[in-house]
């Protein structure tokens, strides 16, 4: 799979990057939205940690 073959998951323009588990274009706004959706830097680990803490 190539990034160039994908579209931005936020706006639909051609993707240029794969960041925060999301294909995004060069727009800073799209990159920021992808970051927020993911939960910020380390968001996937924070979610995993919160789920584990809730089970104990």
N, C-alpha and C positions, 0 to 999 in steps of 0.2 A: 504494500500500500504506500502510495506517495502522497505527501501533503498537497502537492500541486493538483492532484486529481479530486480533492475534496472541496467542499464549500464551507464558509464560515457558519458555525452553528448558531451564531447570534443574528447576523444580518443577511446571510446568503451569498455574499461576495466570494470570489475565489479565495480559498484558504492559503495562508503563507506560513503559518506556524501551528504546532500542536503544543498547547500550553494548558495546564490545569485540566488535563484529560479531555480537552476540547479542541476542535479545529477552529482556528480564528484567523481573520485577515490582519492587516497591518494597523487597523484602527485601534487607538488607545482605549476608546470607549468599549469596544468589543472585548479587548483583552481584560479590562477591568471587570466587565460583567461576567466573564468566564471565571475570573478569580473569585468573585463574590459567590457565584453559584457553587464553586468547589469548596468554599469555606475558608478561603485565604491560603497562604503558604502553610503546608502541612495539614490542610483541612481534612484530607482523607484519613490521616493518622489521628487527628483530634476526634473525628467521628468514631473511628474504631475504638479508641480509648474510652470514649463516653459510653459506647455500647457495652464494653467489658465491665466498666464500673457499675453499670445498671444491673448487671447479672449477679453481682455479689451481694 
